[in-house]
Amino acid sequence: MCMPISLEMEPSRYSTYDVRVRAIKAVSMGQRKTDVADAYQVDYSTLYRWCQRYEQHKHFSSLERKTGSGRPDTLEIKHRKRLTTIIMKPASHFGYETDFWTCRRLIQVTESELKVTVSKPTMWRILRDMGLTYQKPERRYFEADDGRREKWIRYQVPKIKRTAFKYRAILYFQDESNISLTAVLGKTWSPKGETPIQRVTGNRGGVSAMSAISKSCQLVFRLHQKRITSIEVIDFLAQLLKHHPARHLVVVMDQAKPHVSEKTTSFIHRQKRLHVFYLPSRSPDLNPDEQVWNHLKHQELKSHQARTKAELNLLARRKLSGMSKNRTLLNGIFFRCCIANFMK
C-alpha cells in the first residue's frame, strides 16, 4: 500500500534500496545493463558499482546504504524509531486537515512530540536516510474491494500465466483514455515572486485513444474523434489479431462498459486465438497501460501548444509513435507496474 507522504523540498537523485534490488534482479534475468540503467534512471557507472558489490557478497544486504563519517546525527536512533511510528500514522492523527506529511509538518511534530528541533534540510536528509522517498501517492478508490483484488492476484494471475504458456500467447494489457486540449502544465525556473505565464488554448475538447502494451514491450494504439464504444473495442481487438496472424493473444483489460457489453463478449467468444481476462473493478494500478497514458499526458504532451482537435490528434499520434519505438521507455513503464512482479 502506498505510504501517504509528500515532502515539500525538491528531491535529489537518490536511489533507494528497493530500486537497487530491482535493478540487480533485472540484470540477473539477462537484461542489458545499459537498458536497466535507463529504465531506472541511474548512471551506468552507478549500476555497475551495485553489480560489483552484489557479485562480491552474493547478498542483497550489500546494496544497503553505508553510513559515512562526519557530524553526529541530530536525531538519535531512539528518536528515529519514534519518528517512523509517527510517519506511519496519517498526519490528520496529529490535528492536521489532511493525511499527507510534509517536511514542515514533521518538523512541528518532532518539536512537540520528541522535543527536538531540526531544520528543513536536516529533516529532508533524515527522511531520505530512513529509506523514505518523495512520492506522489497512488490513487486508490473508495469503491475498490481489497478482498477481490487479493483474490484476483491469487487466482486469476496464475490462470493468465498458464493460458499464455499453454498457447505461447502474447500478453497484452489494454486501456483507453481521453487526451484533452487542456494541457498539463510543467514547471520552470523563474525569479521569486514572479509567476511565469504559459499560453494555452481555452478551447474545449479532446481525442479518445486506445492502446495496449505487451509484456515484451510492444505498444499498439488507435486514436478516435468520438467516444469509444463497443464497436471501437471490437475493431481494436480485431486489429490486434490481424497484427499477430499466427499467434494467440491474452488481453487483460478493465471492466468498462464497452469491454463487458454483450456485443463485445460475443465477439470475444467467437475468436479462438483471443483470451480475455478482466481486472478487478477500480484497480488501475494493476494495469501497466495506465502508465502509458500517464507518461503521454505528463511528459510527452506536457504544456503542449495544440489549439484544435486536429492539431492535438497529429501531435498525440507523433508522440505515441515515438513511444512505441522506445523499447527502453516501454520496458520501464511495464516493469515499474506492480503487476509485473506477478507476471515473471
Helices and strands as residue ranges (DSSP letters): H 17-28, H 33-39, H 44-57, G 60-63, H 77-87, G 91-94, H 103-109, I 110-114, H 120-129, H 146-151, I 152-156, H 157-167, E 170-180, E 206-214, E 219-224, H 230-243, E 249-253, H 257-260, H 262-270, E 274-278, G 284-286, H 289-295, I 296-300, H 309-325, H 327-335, G 338-342
